[in-house]
Amino acid sequence: MVAELFAELEEKLESVLHQLEALKRANAELREVIAQKEQALQEAGATLEKITREREMVRERIDKILNRLKILDLGETV
């Protein structure tokens, strides 16, 4: 009777240990996925920042061109 209880306890312990190892592996995999996603997010943020700077530069150039055209237009109407 006592031997059966110990055997059952050992089986349950082995099961718990296997589950623990499986959870540790899954946790490690999830940490890797998170690290990859964080890297991708940083890259996307850098790309967005670059695009925003480029867009601002284009906007400034267009404003300068429009201002020059206004000056030309004013010169012709005077």
Biopython code that builds the backbone (N, CA, C, O; Angstrom):
import numpy as np
from Bio.PDB.StructureBuilder import StructureBuilder

atoms = [
    (1, "MET", "N", (0.820, -1.190, 0.000)),
    (1, "MET", "CA", (0.000, 0.000, 0.000)),
    (1, "MET", "C", (0.865, 1.256, 0.000)),
    (1, "MET", "O", (0.649, 2.156, -0.811)),
    (2, "VAL", "N", (1.849, 1.325, 0.908)),
    (2, "VAL", "CA", (2.724, 2.493, 0.990)),
    (2, "VAL", "C", (3.577, 2.582, -0.275)),
    (2, "VAL", "O", (3.842, 3.672, -0.783)),
    (3, "ALA", "N", (3.998, 1.433, -0.769)),
    (3, "ALA", "CA", (4.812, 1.409, -1.986)),
    (3, "ALA", "C", (4.019, 1.948, -3.166)),
    (3, "ALA", "O", (4.566, 2.663, -4.005)),
    (4, "GLU", "N", (2.735, 1.612, -3.238)),
    (4, "GLU", "CA", (1.874, 2.113, -4.312)),
    (4, "GLU", "C", (1.721, 3.631, -4.222)),
    (4, "GLU", "O", (1.731, 4.325, -5.239)),
    (5, "LEU", "N", (1.580, 4.135, -3.009)),
    (5, "LEU", "CA", (1.451, 5.580, -2.822)),
    (5, "LEU", "C", (2.732, 6.295, -3.262)),
    (5, "LEU", "O", (2.673, 7.340, -3.910)),
    (6, "PHE", "N", (3.878, 5.733, -2.909)),
    (6, "PHE", "CA", (5.139, 6.331, -3.342)),
    (6, "PHE", "C", (5.274, 6.277, -4.861)),
    (6, "PHE", "O", (5.734, 7.238, -5.477)),
    (7, "ALA", "N", (4.881, 5.176, -5.460)),
    (7, "ALA", "CA", (4.948, 5.041, -6.913)),
    (7, "ALA", "C", (4.057, 6.090, -7.584)),
    (7, "ALA", "O", (4.461, 6.732, -8.553)),
    (8, "GLU", "N", (2.841, 6.255, -7.058)),
    (8, "GLU", "CA", (1.912, 7.254, -7.602)),
    (8, "GLU", "C", (2.480, 8.663, -7.424)),
    (8, "GLU", "O", (2.394, 9.494, -8.329)),
    (9, "LEU", "N", (3.056, 8.920, -6.265)),
    (9, "LEU", "CA", (3.665, 10.216, -5.995)),
    (9, "LEU", "C", (4.829, 10.485, -6.954)),
    (9, "LEU", "O", (4.973, 11.593, -7.471)),
    (10, "GLU", "N", (5.654, 9.466, -7.185)),
    (10, "GLU", "CA", (6.773, 9.617, -8.117)),
    (10, "GLU", "C", (6.285, 9.895, -9.537)),
    (10, "GLU", "O", (6.870, 10.716, -10.243)),
    (11, "GLU", "N", (5.220, 9.218, -9.956)),
    (11, "GLU", "CA", (4.647, 9.446, -11.285)),
    (11, "GLU", "C", (4.143, 10.884, -11.417)),
    (11, "GLU", "O", (4.396, 11.553, -12.420)),
    (12, "LYS", "N", (3.436, 11.344, -10.401)),
    (12, "LYS", "CA", (2.922, 12.713, -10.431)),
    (12, "LYS", "C", (4.061, 13.720, -10.437)),
    (12, "LYS", "O", (4.001, 14.737, -11.129)),
    (13, "LEU", "N", (5.095, 13.431, -9.663)),
    (13, "LEU", "CA", (6.251, 14.316, -9.626)),
    (13, "LEU", "C", (6.927, 14.363, -11.001)),
    (13, "LEU", "O", (7.289, 15.438, -11.481)),
    (14, "GLU", "N", (7.094, 13.212, -11.622)),
    (14, "GLU", "CA", (7.688, 13.162, -12.965)),
    (14, "GLU", "C", (6.827, 13.961, -13.950)),
    (14, "GLU", "O", (7.356, 14.697, -14.782)),
    (15, "SER", "N", (5.528, 13.817, -13.855)),
    (15, "SER", "CA", (4.621, 14.545, -14.737)),
    (15, "SER", "C", (4.768, 16.061, -14.543)),
    (15, "SER", "O", (4.827, 16.822, -15.509)),
    (16, "VAL", "N", (4.825, 16.469, -13.299)),
    (16, "VAL", "CA", (4.977, 17.892, -12.996)),
    (16, "VAL", "C", (6.326, 18.405, -13.511)),
    (16, "VAL", "O", (6.409, 19.501, -14.065)),
    (17, "LEU", "N", (7.369, 17.612, -13.326)),
    (17, "LEU", "CA", (8.692, 18.024, -13.803)),
    (17, "LEU", "C", (8.727, 18.139, -15.329)),
    (17, "LEU", "O", (9.347, 19.057, -15.866)),
    (18, "HIS", "N", (8.068, 17.217, -16.027)),
    (18, "HIS", "CA", (8.000, 17.291, -17.491)),
    (18, "HIS", "C", (7.220, 18.542, -17.924)),
    (18, "HIS", "O", (7.606, 19.242, -18.861)),
    (19, "GLN", "N", (6.140, 18.795, -17.232)),
    (19, "GLN", "CA", (5.358, 19.999, -17.549)),
    (19, "GLN", "C", (6.179, 21.255, -17.298)),
    (19, "GLN", "O", (6.133, 22.202, -18.083)),
    (20, "LEU", "N", (6.924, 21.261, -16.209)),
    (20, "LEU", "CA", (7.770, 22.406, -15.881)),
    (20, "LEU", "C", (8.801, 22.641, -16.978)),
    (20, "LEU", "O", (9.005, 23.778, -17.403)),
    (21, "GLU", "N", (9.446, 21.584, -17.437)),
    (21, "GLU", "CA", (10.440, 21.715, -18.510)),
    (21, "GLU", "C", (9.782, 22.212, -19.790)),
    (21, "GLU", "O", (10.341, 23.058, -20.488)),
    (22, "ALA", "N", (8.604, 21.695, -20.102)),
    (22, "ALA", "CA", (7.892, 22.144, -21.305)),
    (22, "ALA", "C", (7.538, 23.623, -21.190)),
    (22, "ALA", "O", (7.651, 24.367, -22.165)),
    (23, "LEU", "N", (7.115, 24.046, -20.021)),
    (23, "LEU", "CA", (6.788, 25.456, -19.810)),
    (23, "LEU", "C", (8.029, 26.338, -19.893)),
    (23, "LEU", "O", (7.968, 27.453, -20.410)),
    (24, "LYS", "N", (9.144, 25.844, -19.390)),
    (24, "LYS", "CA", (10.395, 26.605, -19.488)),
    (24, "LYS", "C", (10.794, 26.791, -20.948)),
    (24, "LYS", "O", (11.211, 27.877, -21.348)),
    (25, "ARG", "N", (10.665, 25.720, -21.750)),
    (25, "ARG", "CA", (10.993, 25.817, -23.176)),
    (25, "ARG", "C", (10.047, 26.791, -23.876)),
    (25, "ARG", "O", (10.480, 27.626, -24.671)),
    (26, "ALA", "N", (8.768, 26.678, -23.576)),
    (26, "ALA", "CA", (7.791, 27.583, -24.189)),
    (26, "ALA", "C", (8.070, 29.028, -23.786)),
    (26, "ALA", "O", (7.963, 29.940, -24.607)),
    (27, "ASN", "N", (8.426, 29.230, -22.531)),
    (27, "ASN", "CA", (8.747, 30.566, -22.045)),
    (27, "ASN", "C", (9.961, 31.126, -22.784)),
    (27, "ASN", "O", (9.965, 32.295, -23.171)),
    (28, "ALA", "N", (10.972, 30.315, -22.978)),
    (28, "ALA", "CA", (12.178, 30.746, -23.693)),
    (28, "ALA", "C", (11.835, 31.107, -25.142)),
    (28, "ALA", "O", (12.333, 32.098, -25.675)),
    (29, "GLU", "N", (10.988, 30.304, -25.766)),
    (29, "GLU", "CA", (10.570, 30.591, -27.143)),
    (29, "GLU", "C", (9.795, 31.900, -27.207)),
    (29, "GLU", "O", (10.000, 32.702, -28.118)),
    (30, "LEU", "N", (8.914, 32.116, -26.251)),
    (30, "LEU", "CA", (8.143, 33.357, -26.223)),
    (30, "LEU", "C", (9.042, 34.568, -25.984)),
    (30, "LEU", "O", (8.823, 35.632, -26.564)),
    (31, "ARG", "N", (10.035, 34.406, -25.144)),
    (31, "ARG", "CA", (10.984, 35.507, -24.915)),
    (31, "ARG", "C", (11.733, 35.845, -26.205)),
    (31, "ARG", "O", (11.987, 37.014, -26.497)),
    (32, "GLU", "N", (12.077, 34.825, -26.962)),
    (32, "GLU", "CA", (12.758, 35.047, -28.238)),
    (32, "GLU", "C", (11.833, 35.776, -29.216)),
    (32, "GLU", "O", (12.261, 36.701, -29.907)),
    (33, "VAL", "N", (10.588, 35.366, -29.270)),
    (33, "VAL", "CA", (9.617, 36.035, -30.146)),
    (33, "VAL", "C", (9.457, 37.492, -29.733)),
    (33, "VAL", "O", (9.419, 38.380, -30.584)),
    (34, "ILE", "N", (9.364, 37.739, -28.438)),
    (34, "ILE", "CA", (9.237, 39.111, -27.940)),
    (34, "ILE", "C", (10.460, 39.935, -28.343)),
    (34, "ILE", "O", (10.324, 41.079, -28.777)),
    (35, "ALA", "N", (11.641, 39.359, -28.202)),
    (35, "ALA", "CA", (12.867, 40.070, -28.573)),
    (35, "ALA", "C", (12.858, 40.410, -30.065)),
    (35, "ALA", "O", (13.250, 41.508, -30.460)),
    (36, "GLN", "N", (12.413, 39.472, -30.881)),
    (36, "GLN", "CA", (12.333, 39.721, -32.324)),
    (36, "GLN", "C", (11.321, 40.819, -32.633)),
    (36, "GLN", "O", (11.577, 41.689, -33.465)),
    (37, "LYS", "N", (10.184, 40.777, -31.968)),
    (37, "LYS", "CA", (9.149, 41.795, -32.185)),
    (37, "LYS", "C", (9.639, 43.170, -31.728)),
    (37, "LYS", "O", (9.365, 44.175, -32.383)),
    (38, "GLU", "N", (10.359, 43.215, -30.613)),
    (38, "GLU", "CA", (10.897, 44.490, -30.139)),
    (38, "GLU", "C", (11.905, 45.043, -31.137)),
    (38, "GLU", "O", (11.926, 46.246, -31.395)),
    (39, "GLN", "N", (12.736, 44.179, -31.697)),
    (39, "GLN", "CA", (13.701, 44.608, -32.711)),
    (39, "GLN", "C", (12.973, 45.144, -33.938)),
    (39, "GLN", "O", (13.337, 46.192, -34.472)),
    (40, "ALA", "N", (11.954, 44.430, -34.382)),
    (40, "ALA", "CA", (11.183, 44.882, -35.543)),
    (40, "ALA", "C", (10.503, 46.211, -35.252)),
    (40, "ALA", "O", (10.434, 47.081, -36.120)),
    (41, "LEU", "N", (10.001, 46.369, -34.034)),
    (41, "LEU", "CA", (9.355, 47.617, -33.646)),
    (41, "LEU", "C", (10.353, 48.769, -33.659)),
    (41, "LEU", "O", (10.028, 49.864, -34.119)),
    (42, "GLN", "N", (11.554, 48.535, -33.163)),
    (42, "GLN", "CA", (12.584, 49.576, -33.188)),
    (42, "GLN", "C", (12.942, 49.951, -34.622)),
    (42, "GLN", "O", (13.105, 51.128, -34.941)),
    (43, "GLU", "N", (13.063, 48.955, -35.475)),
    (43, "GLU", "CA", (13.377, 49.218, -36.882)),
    (43, "GLU", "C", (12.249, 50.000, -37.547)),
    (43, "GLU", "O", (12.501, 50.927, -38.317)),
    (44, "ALA", "N", (11.013, 49.627, -37.250)),
    (44, "ALA", "CA", (9.875, 50.347, -37.816)),
    (44, "ALA", "C", (9.837, 51.785, -37.310)),
    (44, "ALA", "O", (9.525, 52.703, -38.068)),
    (45, "GLY", "N", (10.148, 51.978, -36.048)),
    (45, "GLY", "CA", (10.196, 53.328, -35.481)),
    (45, "GLY", "C", (11.264, 54.170, -36.156)),
    (45, "GLY", "O", (11.038, 55.342, -36.454)),
    (46, "ALA", "N", (12.423, 53.579, -36.396)),
    (46, "ALA", "CA", (13.509, 54.293, -37.075)),
    (46, "ALA", "C", (13.106, 54.641, -38.504)),
    (46, "ALA", "O", (13.391, 55.736, -38.988)),
    (47, "THR", "N", (12.447, 53.711, -39.168)),
    (47, "THR", "CA", (11.983, 53.966, -40.535)),
    (47, "THR", "C", (10.947, 55.084, -40.544)),
    (47, "THR", "O", (10.988, 55.965, -41.404)),
    (48, "LEU", "N", (10.034, 55.051, -39.605)),
    (48, "LEU", "CA", (9.015, 56.090, -39.519)),
    (48, "LEU", "C", (9.650, 57.450, -39.263)),
    (48, "LEU", "O", (9.245, 58.452, -39.852)),
    (49, "GLU", "N", (10.633, 57.480, -38.392)),
    (49, "GLU", "CA", (11.322, 58.733, -38.098)),
    (49, "GLU", "C", (12.016, 59.268, -39.353)),
    (49, "GLU", "O", (11.967, 60.466, -39.635)),
    (50, "LYS", "N", (12.652, 58.383, -40.093)),
    (50, "LYS", "CA", (13.328, 58.780, -41.334)),
    (50, "LYS", "C", (12.320, 59.324, -42.344)),
    (50, "LYS", "O", (12.559, 60.358, -42.968)),
    (51, "ILE", "N", (11.216, 58.640, -42.502)),
    (51, "ILE", "CA", (10.186, 59.082, -43.444)),
    (51, "ILE", "C", (9.614, 60.428, -43.018)),
    (51, "ILE", "O", (9.360, 61.291, -43.858)),
    (52, "THR", "N", (9.414, 60.607, -41.732)),
    (52, "THR", "CA", (8.889, 61.875, -41.221)),
    (52, "THR", "C", (9.862, 63.012, -41.519)),
    (52, "THR", "O", (9.442, 64.089, -41.941)),
    (53, "ARG", "N", (11.153, 62.784, -41.303)),
    (53, "ARG", "CA", (12.162, 63.812, -41.611)),
    (53, "ARG", "C", (12.178, 64.128, -43.102)),
    (53, "ARG", "O", (12.239, 65.292, -43.497)),
    (54, "GLU", "N", (12.123, 63.092, -43.920)),
    (54, "GLU", "CA", (12.122, 63.302, -45.372)),
    (54, "GLU", "C", (10.881, 64.078, -45.808)),
    (54, "GLU", "O", (10.968, 64.970, -46.653)),
    (55, "ARG", "N", (9.743, 63.742, -45.238)),
    (55, "ARG", "CA", (8.502, 64.439, -45.583)),
    (55, "ARG", "C", (8.584, 65.912, -45.192)),
    (55, "ARG", "O", (8.125, 66.783, -45.931)),
    (56, "GLU", "N", (9.165, 66.180, -44.039)),
    (56, "GLU", "CA", (9.320, 67.562, -43.597)),
    (56, "GLU", "C", (10.260, 68.325, -44.530)),
    (56, "GLU", "O", (10.018, 69.492, -44.839)),
    (57, "MET", "N", (11.317, 67.676, -44.972)),
    (57, "MET", "CA", (12.230, 68.315, -45.911)),
    (57, "MET", "C", (11.527, 68.627, -47.229)),
    (57, "MET", "O", (11.716, 69.703, -47.795)),
    (58, "VAL", "N", (10.723, 67.696, -47.713)),
    (58, "VAL", "CA", (9.970, 67.916, -48.945)),
    (58, "VAL", "C", (8.991, 69.064, -48.750)),
    (58, "VAL", "O", (8.855, 69.921, -49.624)),
    (59, "ARG", "N", (8.315, 69.086, -47.623)),
    (59, "ARG", "CA", (7.357, 70.163, -47.335)),
    (59, "ARG", "C", (8.064, 71.524, -47.337)),
    (59, "ARG", "O", (7.552, 72.494, -47.894)),
    (60, "GLU", "N", (9.233, 71.586, -46.715)),
    (60, "GLU", "CA", (9.986, 72.835, -46.689)),
    (60, "GLU", "C", (10.398, 73.272, -48.091)),
    (60, "GLU", "O", (10.313, 74.453, -48.427)),
    (61, "ARG", "N", (10.839, 72.332, -48.896)),
    (61, "ARG", "CA", (11.235, 72.669, -50.270)),
    (61, "ARG", "C", (10.044, 73.149, -51.080)),
    (61, "ARG", "O", (10.162, 74.098, -51.855)),
    (62, "ILE", "N", (8.902, 72.503, -50.908)),
    (62, "ILE", "CA", (7.695, 72.931, -51.625)),
    (62, "ILE", "C", (7.291, 74.323, -51.175)),
    (62, "ILE", "O", (6.922, 75.158, -52.001)),
    (63, "ASP", "N", (7.356, 74.583, -49.871)),
    (63, "ASP", "CA", (7.030, 75.923, -49.369)),
    (63, "ASP", "C", (7.954, 76.973, -49.976)),
    (63, "ASP", "O", (7.501, 78.049, -50.367)),
    (64, "LYS", "N", (9.232, 76.667, -50.056)),
    (64, "LYS", "CA", (10.179, 77.611, -50.656)),
    (64, "LYS", "C", (9.832, 77.866, -52.122)),
    (64, "LYS", "O", (9.842, 79.007, -52.584)),
    (65, "ILE", "N", (9.528, 76.795, -52.840)),
    (65, "ILE", "CA", (9.172, 76.937, -54.257)),
    (65, "ILE", "C", (7.903, 77.771, -54.396)),
    (65, "ILE", "O", (7.833, 78.663, -55.242)),
    (66, "LEU", "N", (6.904, 77.485, -53.571)),
    (66, "LEU", "CA", (5.655, 78.250, -53.633)),
    (66, "LEU", "C", (5.893, 79.720, -53.316)),
    (66, "LEU", "O", (5.321, 80.595, -53.966)),
    (67, "ASN", "N", (6.727, 79.997, -52.330)),
    (67, "ASN", "CA", (7.046, 81.385, -51.991)),
    (67, "ASN", "C", (7.748, 82.079, -53.153)),
    (67, "ASN", "O", (7.460, 83.239, -53.448)),
    (68, "ARG", "N", (8.655, 81.384, -53.805)),
    (68, "ARG", "CA", (9.330, 81.975, -54.972)),
    (68, "ARG", "C", (8.341, 82.239, -56.091)),
    (68, "ARG", "O", (8.436, 83.255, -56.778)),
    (69, "LEU", "N", (7.388, 81.330, -56.279)),
    (69, "LEU", "CA", (6.370, 81.533, -57.309)),
    (69, "LEU", "C", (5.479, 82.724, -56.960)),
    (69, "LEU", "O", (5.084, 83.482, -57.845)),
    (70, "LYS", "N", (5.164, 82.891, -55.687)),
    (70, "LYS", "CA", (4.362, 84.045, -55.269)),
    (70, "LYS", "C", (5.093, 85.341, -55.580)),
    (70, "LYS", "O", (4.502, 86.308, -56.060)),
    (71, "ILE", "N", (6.403, 85.343, -55.294)),
    (71, "ILE", "CA", (7.197, 86.536, -55.569)),
    (71, "ILE", "C", (7.185, 86.834, -57.069)),
    (71, "ILE", "O", (7.033, 87.986, -57.475)),
    (72, "LEU", "N", (7.345, 85.794, -57.887)),
    (72, "LEU", "CA", (7.298, 85.987, -59.335)),
    (72, "LEU", "C", (5.934, 86.499, -59.771)),
    (72, "LEU", "O", (5.832, 87.387, -60.616)),
    (73, "ASP", "N", (4.886, 85.927, -59.183)),
    (73, "ASP", "CA", (3.525, 86.333, -59.523)),
    (73, "ASP", "C", (3.288, 87.773, -59.126)),
    (73, "ASP", "O", (2.682, 88.536, -59.878)),
    (74, "LEU", "N", (3.762, 88.149, -57.953)),
    (74, "LEU", "CA", (3.615, 89.554, -57.527)),
    (74, "LEU", "C", (4.379, 90.483, -58.441)),
    (74, "LEU", "O", (3.914, 91.583, -58.742)),
    (75, "GLY", "N", (5.535, 90.059, -58.881)),
    (75, "GLY", "CA", (6.330, 90.885, -59.790)),
    (75, "GLY", "C", (5.635, 91.108, -61.116)),
    (75, "GLY", "O", (5.764, 92.189, -61.691)),
    (76, "GLU", "N", (4.915, 90.145, -61.614)),
    (76, "GLU", "CA", (4.217, 90.273, -62.891)),
    (76, "GLU", "C", (2.960, 91.109, -62.768)),
    (76, "GLU", "O", (2.576, 91.780, -63.726)),
    (77, "THR", "N", (2.305, 91.086, -61.609)),
    (77, "THR", "CA", (1.040, 91.834, -61.456)),
    (77, "THR", "C", (1.271, 93.291, -61.139)),
    (77, "THR", "O", (0.340, 94.092, -61.230)),
    (78, "VAL", "N", (2.460, 93.653, -60.777)),
    (78, "VAL", "CA", (2.728, 95.056, -60.412)),
    (78, "VAL", "C", (2.951, 95.898, -61.610)),
    (78, "VAL", "O", (3.190, 97.099, -61.484)),
]
sb = StructureBuilder()
sb.init_structure("model")
sb.init_model(0)
sb.init_chain("A")
sb.init_seg("    ")
for serial, (resi, resn, name, xyz) in enumerate(atoms, 1):
    if name == "N":
        sb.init_residue(resn, " ", resi, " ")
    sb.init_atom(name, np.array(xyz, "f"), 0.0, 1.0, " ", f" {name:<3s}", serial, name[0])
structure = sb.get_structure()
